[in-house]
Amino acid sequence: MIAAALLMIVVLPLPAAREADAVLVTSLLQMASLVLALAVSAMGLARWRLTGDAAALWIAAALLVFGIVRLGLVEMLPVVADGNDVVIVLAGWLRPASLLVTAGLLAAAAIAPPVDSSLKPLGLAGTAAGAVALVAAVMGFLPEVSVLLDGSPQVVAAGSAPHLIGGVAVRPSAFTSTIGLTPLLWLIGAGTFLWIGRRRQRWLFTGCGLLLIALTLGEVTRVAAPGPVVGGLLGRELIRLLGLTMALSDATREVLGTYRDAGRSLARSEYRAATTKERLRMDAAAAEERAHEARSALAAIEGATLTLERYRERLDAPTQRALSAGVSTEIRRLQRLVANQADDPMIAEFDLAAVLEPLLATERARGSEVVAAIPAALTVLGRADSTQQIVRTLLDNARRYAPGSAVTVRADADGDRVVVRVEDRGPGVDPRQRTSIFRRGVRGDAAENVPGSGLGLYIAEQLLHTQAGHLWVDEREGGGASFALGLPCGQVPREPGLQPHSGSGAPPPGWAPPAPRL
């Protein structure tokens, strides 16, 4: 309203000497409005292509009809044609037709569903063109309806002679007259679109609402402006150009926002895909580890039960009890694996010899020569089942990679820690691989011809890590491998805050694991 009033006061009372300049400016503004209308239409089409937004496609079609028919054929063509009677009559028919078809397309946009798969840009454009032609033909037989919609057409007075623009004789539009129902239709549409834009937070609707307000003010300015007729036309073009500029700005803002939203959505989708992939990888790895542990438990159960079945009469009572205890331990382990339960999270003191004795008895029953040197009443702080599983893994490796070799299992207190060693006379471990063999899926050179998955030492190292322990490998004097695991001593106070050694070889002197949280 303020912009329209300023334009009417400052621009429109043109002196007759400047009328020719006003005609030129008006024509240039009409061309600019045509370009902006097509740009807004392109933005609506872009929004539809990005999101399938049906309303955006209807708006694109409405602006296309408004730009090509209303601005191009109705307003600019008569000027270029220098008042040709046929062109003027055709423009008179197309003027109300463009109004009605544009209003109908905008109404369809207001009630359109979010997505309409039946809409196609070319099909909709063809339908709109057909509607314009049909309504224009009807308007030729109903001139009174045309007057009702767009005012009473009056030819410009003879005193308004044509002017040369680019070598072509032109004159102001022949249809400048009283106001019709057009501003009322635009005003109703403006209120509807502004309400929808606010409710749905849609910049495209808001921009179209502002454009319709500008069209309303432009028509009022055209009729109400003082001075020459061309002054009113110039005022209308200025206001309409302002409205189209606001509509293009809002449409561009919505399309850019759509691009940003699409980028964020793509980033979220990629993140979810990567997260899902990583979760699946972790689940597969966990399943593989559980299968490895289950095979180990079943092998231990099989060895112990076969020994009890075949050699019960030859076994003394302590050995039989140790084998039975080993079977019970492995069954509990299988039950946890089947139930997908983790090992007991509680860390507590336990007698190392009592925990390892069933395991050693089972290993001897399977035919391995195992020499144990574990002091009585040597307690450690950790998880008994996990410690037993770690030592079982080391014994399994010794049996597979050093077949026929005697295996020594010894434990000693070393300050505030207990070091358990499992030693064999096999090929040993290459010094360059003494760190890497504890990684998932990595196997040493000695394992080239031995079946395996590369999971045993990895699982053992992970289990020991949760107990503030450390697993490493040394070369055994005289040949072979010496795998060592360090656990906090259960009876000696420990200095809190120290971290276990994570490199290859033996831990550095003075290393002590932190006291675990009970």
C-alpha positions in Angstrom: 0.0 0.0 0.0 2.8 2.4 0.9 4.7 1.5 -2.3 1.6 2.0 -4.4 0.9 5.4 -2.9 4.4 6.6 -3.4 4.4 5.5 -7.0 1.1 7.3 -7.7 2.3 10.5 -6.1 5.9 10.6 -7.4 5.8 8.8 -10.8 2.3 8.9 -12.2 1.6 12.6 -12.8 3.7 12.6 -15.9 4.0 15.7 -18.1 3.0 15.2 -21.7 6.6 15.9 -22.9 7.7 12.7 -21.0 5.0 10.4 -22.2 7.2 8.9 -24.9 9.8 8.0 -22.3 7.1 6.5 -20.1 5.9 4.3 -23.0 9.5 3.0 -23.5 9.9 2.3 -19.8 6.5 0.6 -19.6 7.4 -1.7 -22.4 10.8 -2.6 -20.8 9.1 -3.2 -17.5 6.6 -5.6 -19.2 9.5 -7.5 -20.7 11.2 -7.7 -17.3 7.9 -8.9 -15.7 7.6 -11.6 -18.4 11.1 -12.8 -17.6 10.4 -12.8 -13.8 7.1 -14.7 -14.3 8.8 -17.4 -16.3 11.5 -17.6 -13.6 9.0 -18.1 -10.9 7.4 -20.8 -13.0 10.7 -22.5 -13.4 11.2 -22.4 -9.6 7.9 -24.1 -9.1 8.9 -26.7 -11.6 12.2 -27.3 -9.9 10.4 -27.7 -6.5 8.1 -30.3 -8.1 11.1 -32.2 -9.6 12.8 -32.2 -6.2 9.9 -33.3 -4.0 7.0 -34.2 -6.2 5.1 -31.3 -4.7 1.8 -31.1 -6.7 1.0 -27.6 -5.6 4.3 -26.3 -6.9 3.5 -27.7 -10.3 0.1 -26.0 -10.4 1.7 -22.7 -9.4 4.3 -23.2 -12.1 1.5 -23.7 -14.7 -0.4 -20.6 -13.4 2.7 -18.4 -13.7 3.4 -19.8 -17.2 0.0 -18.9 -18.4 0.2 -15.5 -16.7 3.6 -14.7 -18.2 3.1 -16.0 -21.8 -0.6 -15.2 -22.3 -1.3 -12.2 -20.1 2.0 -10.4 -20.3 3.2 -11.6 -23.7 0.2 -12.0 -25.9 -2.3 -9.6 -24.3 -0.1 -6.7 -23.2 3.0 -6.8 -25.3 1.8 -8.2 -28.7 -0.6 -5.3 -29.4 2.1 -2.8 -28.8 4.5 -4.6 -31.1 1.8 -5.1 -33.7 1.2 -1.3 -33.8 -2.5 -1.5 -33.1 -3.4 -4.2 -35.6 -7.2 -4.6 -35.3 -7.1 -8.5 -35.4 -4.4 -8.5 -32.7 -6.4 -6.1 -30.5 -9.5 -8.2 -30.8 -7.6 -11.4 -30.0 -6.0 -9.7 -27.0 -9.4 -8.7 -25.8 -10.5 -12.3 -25.9 -7.3 -13.6 -24.3 -7.3 -11.1 -21.4 -10.3 -12.5 -19.4 -9.3 -16.1 -20.6 -5.8 -15.7 -19.1 -7.4 -14.3 -15.9 -9.8 -17.2 -15.4 -7.3 -19.9 -16.3 -4.6 -18.4 -14.1 -7.1 -18.1 -11.2 -8.2 -21.7 -11.8 -4.7 -23.1 -11.7 -3.9 -21.1 -8.5 -7.1 -22.5 -6.9 -6.0 -26.0 -7.9 -2.7 -25.3 -6.2 -4.4 -24.3 -3.0 -6.4 -27.6 -2.7 -3.8 -29.9 -4.3 -2.6 -32.9 -2.3 1.1 -33.0 -1.3 1.9 -35.5 -4.1 -0.1 -36.3 -7.2 1.5 -39.0 -9.4 -0.9 -38.3 -12.2 0.5 -34.8 -12.8 2.9 -34.3 -15.7 4.4 -30.9 -16.6 3.8 -31.3 -20.4 0.3 -32.6 -19.9 -0.6 -29.8 -17.5 0.8 -27.2 -19.8 -1.2 -28.6 -22.7 -4.3 -28.6 -20.7 -3.8 -25.0 -19.6 -3.2 -23.9 -23.2 -6.4 -25.7 -24.3 -8.3 -24.1 -21.5 -7.1 -20.6 -22.5 -8.1 -21.2 -26.1 -11.5 -22.5 -25.1 -12.3 -19.7 -22.7 -11.0 -17.1 -25.2 -13.4 -18.4 -27.8 -16.3 -18.2 -25.3 -15.3 -14.7 -24.4 -15.7 -13.7 -28.1 -19.4 -14.5 -27.8 -19.8 -13.0 -24.3 -18.3 -9.6 -24.4 -20.3 -8.5 -21.4 -18.6 -11.2 -19.3 -15.2 -9.8 -20.4 -16.2 -6.3 -19.4 -17.4 -7.6 -16.0 -14.1 -9.4 -15.3 -11.6 -6.9 -16.7 -13.5 -3.5 -17.1 -14.9 -1.7 -20.1 -12.4 -1.7 -22.9 -11.8 1.8 -24.5 -9.4 2.5 -27.3 -6.7 5.1 -26.4 -7.6 8.6 -27.6 -6.3 9.5 -31.0 -4.0 12.1 -29.4 -1.8 9.3 -28.1 0.2 8.8 -31.3 2.5 5.8 -31.7 6.2 6.1 -30.9 9.2 4.5 -32.4 10.9 1.9 -30.2 13.7 0.0 -31.8 12.4 1.1 -35.3 8.9 -0.4 -34.6 5.9 1.8 -34.3 4.2 1.1 -30.9 1.5 2.7 -28.8 0.2 2.1 -25.3 -2.1 -0.9 -24.8 -5.5 -0.3 -26.4 -7.3 -1.7 -23.3 -7.2 0.9 -20.5 -10.4 1.5 -18.8 -12.4 1.2 -15.7 -11.7 -1.5 -13.2 -13.5 -4.9 -13.2 -13.6 -7.9 -10.9 -10.0 -8.8 -11.5 -8.6 -7.0 -8.4 -11.2 -8.7 -6.2 -10.2 -12.1 -7.5 -6.5 -11.3 -7.0 -7.3 -10.1 -3.5 -9.2 -13.2 -2.5 -6.4 -15.3 -3.9 -3.8 -13.3 -2.0 -5.5 -13.9 1.3 -5.8 -17.6 0.6 -2.2 -18.0 -0.4 -0.8 -16.0 2.5 -2.9 -18.0 5.0 -1.7 -21.3 3.4 1.9 -20.1 3.3 1.8 -19.2 7.0 0.1 -22.4 8.0 2.3 -24.7 6.0 5.4 -22.6 6.3 5.7 -22.5 2.5 7.6 -19.6 1.0 6.3 -20.4 -2.5 2.7 -19.7 -1.3 3.7 -16.6 0.6 5.5 -15.2 -2.5 2.5 -15.9 -4.7 0.2 -14.2 -2.1 2.4 -11.1 -2.2 2.4 -11.2 -6.0 -1.4 -11.2 -6.0 -1.5 -8.2 -3.7 0.8 -6.4 -6.0 -1.4 -7.3 -9.0 -4.4 -5.9 -7.1 -2.6 -2.7 -6.3 -1.4 -2.5 -9.9 -4.9 -2.7 -11.3 -6.1 0.0 -8.9 -3.2 2.2 -9.8 -3.9 1.8 -13.5 -7.4 3.1 -13.2 -6.9 5.6 -10.3 -3.7 7.3 -11.4 -4.0 10.9 -12.4 -2.5 12.3 -15.6 -2.0 10.6 -18.9 -3.1 7.0 -19.4 0.4 5.8 -19.8 1.2 7.0 -16.3 -1.3 4.5 -14.9 0.2 1.8 -17.0 3.7 2.6 -15.8 2.6 2.6 -12.2 0.9 -0.8 -12.7 4.1 -2.3 -14.3 6.3 -1.0 -11.4 4.1 -2.5 -8.8 3.7 -5.8 -10.7 7.4 -6.0 -11.2 7.9 -5.5 -7.5 5.4 -8.3 -6.8 7.1 -10.7 -9.2 10.5 -9.9 -7.6 9.1 -10.8 -4.2 7.5 -14.0 -5.6 10.8 -15.0 -7.3 12.7 -14.3 -4.1 10.4 -16.4 -2.0 10.3 -19.2 -4.6 14.1 -19.3 -4.8 14.3 -19.4 -1.0 12.0 -22.4 -0.9 13.9 -24.2 -3.7 17.2 -23.6 -2.0 15.7 -24.8 1.3 14.5 -27.9 -0.5 18.1 -28.5 -1.8 19.5 -28.0 1.7 16.8 -30.4 3.2 17.6 -32.9 0.5 21.3 -32.7 1.3 20.6 -33.1 5.0 18.3 -36.0 4.3 20.9 -37.6 2.1 23.6 -37.1 4.8 21.2 -38.7 7.4 20.5 -41.6 5.1 24.2 -42.2 4.4 24.9 -42.0 8.2 22.1 -44.4 8.9 23.4 -46.7 6.1 26.9 -46.5 7.5 25.7 -47.1 11.0 23.6 -50.0 10.0 26.5 -51.5 8.0 28.7 -51.1 11.0 26.1 -52.7 13.3 25.7 -55.6 10.9 29.5 -56.0 10.8 29.7 -56.0 14.6 26.8 -58.4 14.9 28.5 -60.7 12.3 31.8 -60.4 14.2 30.1 -61.2 17.5 28.3 -64.2 16.0 31.6 -65.4 14.6 33.2 -65.1 18.0 30.3 -66.9 19.7 30.6 -69.7 17.2 34.3 -69.9 17.8 33.7 -70.1 21.6 31.0 -72.7 21.1 33.3 -74.9 19.0 35.9 -74.6 21.7 33.5 -75.5 24.5 32.1 -78.4 22.5 35.6 -79.7 21.9 36.4 -79.5 25.6 33.1 -81.3 26.5 33.7 -84.0 24.0 37.3 -84.6 25.2 36.3 -84.7 28.9 33.2 -86.9 28.4 35.1 -89.4 26.1 37.8 -89.6 28.7 35.4 -90.3 31.5 33.6 -92.8 29.3 36.7 -94.7 28.3 39.0 -94.4 31.2 36.8 -94.0 34.2 38.2 -97.1 36.0 41.8 -95.8 35.5 41.2 -92.3 36.7 41.5 -91.3 40.3 38.7 -89.5 42.1 40.3 -86.0 41.9 40.8 -86.3 38.2 37.2 -87.5 37.7 35.9 -84.6 39.7 38.1 -82.2 37.7 36.8 -83.5 34.4 33.2 -83.3 35.6 33.7 -79.8 36.8 35.2 -78.9 33.4 32.2 -80.3 31.6 29.9 -78.3 33.9 31.9 -75.2 33.3 31.7 -75.6 29.5 28.0 -76.3 29.6 27.4 -73.1 31.6 29.5 -71.3 29.0 27.4 -72.8 26.2 24.2 -71.7 28.0 25.5 -68.1 28.1 26.4 -68.2 24.4 22.9 -69.5 23.5 21.2 -66.9 25.6 23.6 -64.3 24.1 24.7 -63.3 27.6 28.1 -61.8 28.4 30.4 -63.3 30.9 29.8 -62.4 34.5 30.7 -58.7 34.7 31.6 -59.0 38.4 35.3 -59.0 39.1 36.3 -60.9 42.2 39.2 -62.8 43.8 39.5 -66.4 42.9 41.9 -69.3 43.4 43.9 -69.6 40.2 44.9 -73.3 40.7 41.3 -74.3 41.5 40.0 -72.6 38.4 42.6 -74.0 36.0 42.7 -77.5 37.4 39.5 -78.8 35.6 40.9 -77.3 32.4 44.3 -78.9 32.7 42.7 -82.2 33.6 40.5 -82.0 30.4 43.6 -81.2 28.3 45.5 -84.1 29.7 42.5 -86.4 29.1 42.7 -85.3 25.4 46.2 -86.7 25.2 48.3 -83.6 25.7 51.3 -83.6 28.0 50.6 -80.7 30.3 53.0 -79.8 33.2 51.5 -77.4 35.7 53.4 -75.3 38.2 50.8 -73.2 39.9 51.4 -72.4 43.6 48.6 -73.2 46.0 46.4 -70.4 47.3 47.6 -68.0 44.6 44.7 -65.7 44.1 44.0 -63.2 41.3 41.5 -60.5 40.8 39.4 -61.0 37.7 36.7 -63.2 36.1 37.3 -66.9 36.6 35.4 -68.1 33.5 37.1 -65.5 31.3 40.5 -66.5 32.7 39.8 -70.1 32.1 38.7 -69.4 28.5 41.9 -67.5 27.9 44.1 -70.3 29.1 42.1 -72.8 27.1 42.7 -70.8 24.0 46.5 -70.8 24.6 46.4 -74.6 25.3 44.4 -75.2 22.1 47.0 -73.2 20.1 49.8 -75.1 21.7 48.2 -78.4 20.7 47.6 -77.3 17.1 50.8 -75.5 16.4 53.2 -77.6 18.5 51.7 -81.1 18.2 53.5 -83.6 20.4 55.2 -80.9 22.4 55.0 -80.9 26.2 53.1 -77.8 27.4 54.0 -76.0 30.6 51.5 -73.9 32.5 53.1 -72.0 35.3 52.1 -69.0 37.4 54.1 -66.7 39.6 53.4 -63.6 41.7 55.3 -60.6 40.4 54.8 -57.7 42.8 51.1 -56.7 42.6 50.3 -58.9 39.6 50.2 -62.6 38.8 51.8 -63.7 35.5 50.5 -67.0 34.0 52.6 -68.5 31.2 51.7 -71.2 28.7 54.9 -72.5 27.0 55.5 -75.0 24.3 58.4 -76.2 22.1 56.8 -75.3 18.8 58.0 -73.0 16.0 57.5 -69.9 18.1 56.3 -66.5 16.8 58.2 -64.2 14.5 59.2 -61.1 16.5 57.7 -58.9 13.8 54.3 -60.6 14.4 54.2 -60.6 18.2 51.8 -57.6 18.2 49.8 -58.2 15.1 48.7 -61.8 16.0 46.4 -60.3 18.7 44.4 -58.5 16.1 41.2 -59.9 14.7 41.7 -62.3 11.8 45.5 -62.1 11.9 47.5 -65.3 12.0 51.2 -65.9 12.3 53.4 -67.5 9.7 53.4 -70.8 11.6 49.7 -71.1 11.1 49.9 -71.2 7.3 49.1 -75.0 7.1 46.9 -75.1 10.2 43.2 -74.5 10.0 41.9 -71.6 12.0 40.1 -68.3 11.9 42.4 -65.9 13.6 39.9 -65.2 16.4 41.2 -67.1 19.4 44.0 -64.7 20.5 41.9 -61.7 19.6 39.1 -62.9 21.8 41.5 -63.8 24.6 43.1 -60.3 24.4 39.7 -58.6 24.6 38.6 -60.7 27.5 41.8 -59.9 29.4 41.6 -56.2 28.6 38.2 -56.1 30.4 40.0 -57.4 33.5 42.7 -54.7 33.5 45.1 -57.4 32.3 47.5 -57.8 29.4 48.4 -60.6 27.0 51.8 -60.9 25.3 54.1 -63.4 23.8 57.9 -64.0 24.3 60.3 -66.4 22.8 60.9 -69.3 25.1 64.5 -70.1 26.0 65.6 -73.1 24.1 62.9 -72.6 21.3 59.2 -72.3 21.3 56.7 -69.8 22.4 55.8 -68.4 25.8 52.4 -66.7 26.0 51.9 -64.7 29.1 48.9 -63.1 30.7 49.1 -60.7 33.6 46.3 -60.2 36.1 46.1 -58.1 39.2 47.0 -60.0 42.3 44.1 -60.7 44.6 45.9 -60.0 47.9 48.5 -57.3 47.3 47.3 -53.6 47.3 47.6 -52.0 43.9 48.4 -48.4 43.0 45.3 -47.0 41.2 45.5 -45.2 37.9 48.2 -47.2 36.2 47.4 -48.6 32.8 48.5 -52.0 31.5 51.3 -52.2 28.9 49.9 -52.4 25.3 53.0 -53.0 23.3 54.6 -56.3 22.1 56.9 -58.4 24.3 56.8 -58.4 28.1 55.4 -55.5 30.0 58.0 -52.9 31.2 59.4 -53.3 34.6 57.2 -51.9 37.3 54.0 -52.2 35.3 50.9 -52.8 37.4 47.3 -52.9 36.1 44.8 -50.5 37.7 42.5 -51.7 40.4 39.2 -52.6 38.8 35.9 -51.2 39.9 34.0 -53.8 41.9 
